[in-house]
Amino acid sequence: MMNVLPTMTASQKKTVFRCPRENLFAYVLNRRPVATSEALEFGTLSHSWLEAYFLRLKAGGGDPLDDAL
């Protein structure tokens, strides 16, 4: 019977040498940090608003900005 070694990506090798604990969480336990920033939240909100705006225009619902004025 042949022993099979697990393969490691280049990123995983870098992580092992840089920070063994980060490697443990990221690759062994498959846990990644959940990080959000104000810029990420703003970008997500902006894209959601633009999507809703253009979907309404496409559906023929008129310009939502006219309703606001």
C-alpha positions as CSV (number, residue, x, y, z in Angstrom):
1,M,0.0,0.0,0.0
2,M,1.3,3.4,-0.9
3,N,1.3,6.4,1.4
4,V,-0.2,9.5,-0.2
5,L,1.0,12.9,0.9
6,P,-1.4,15.8,0.8
7,T,-0.6,18.4,-1.9
8,M,0.0,22.0,-0.8
9,T,-0.5,25.1,-2.9
10,A,2.1,27.8,-3.1
11,S,-0.1,30.0,-1.0
12,Q,-0.4,27.3,1.7
13,K,3.3,26.8,1.8
14,K,3.9,30.5,2.3
15,T,1.3,30.6,5.0
16,V,2.9,27.6,6.8
17,F,6.3,29.4,7.0
18,R,4.8,32.9,7.7
19,C,2.4,31.9,10.5
20,P,1.7,28.2,11.4
21,R,-1.4,29.2,13.4
22,E,-2.9,31.0,10.4
23,N,-2.3,27.9,8.3
24,L,-4.0,25.7,10.9
25,F,-7.1,27.9,10.8
26,A,-7.2,28.6,7.1
27,Y,-6.2,25.2,5.6
28,V,-6.6,22.5,8.3
29,L,-9.7,23.7,10.1
30,N,-11.0,25.6,7.0
31,R,-11.8,28.7,9.0
32,R,-11.3,32.1,7.4
33,P,-11.7,35.5,9.1
34,V,-14.9,37.4,8.4
35,A,-13.7,40.9,7.8
36,T,-15.8,43.8,6.6
37,S,-14.8,47.3,6.2
38,E,-16.8,50.5,5.7
39,A,-15.6,50.6,2.1
40,L,-16.8,47.1,1.4
41,E,-20.2,47.8,3.0
42,F,-20.5,51.1,1.0
43,G,-19.6,49.3,-2.2
44,T,-22.1,46.5,-1.6
45,L,-24.9,49.0,-0.8
46,S,-24.1,51.1,-3.8
47,H,-24.2,48.1,-6.2
48,S,-27.5,46.9,-4.6
49,W,-29.0,50.4,-5.1
50,L,-27.8,50.6,-8.7
51,E,-29.1,47.2,-9.5
52,A,-32.6,48.0,-8.1
53,Y,-32.6,51.4,-10.0
54,F,-31.7,49.9,-13.4
55,L,-34.0,46.9,-13.0
56,R,-36.9,49.3,-12.3
57,L,-36.0,51.4,-15.4
58,K,-35.7,48.2,-17.5
59,A,-39.1,47.0,-16.3
60,G,-40.7,50.3,-17.4
61,G,-41.5,51.5,-13.9
62,G,-40.2,55.0,-14.6
63,D,-37.3,56.8,-13.0
64,P,-37.4,56.2,-9.2
65,L,-35.7,59.6,-8.7
66,D,-38.7,61.3,-10.2
67,D,-40.8,59.7,-7.5
68,A,-38.5,61.1,-4.8
69,L,-38.9,64.7,-6.0
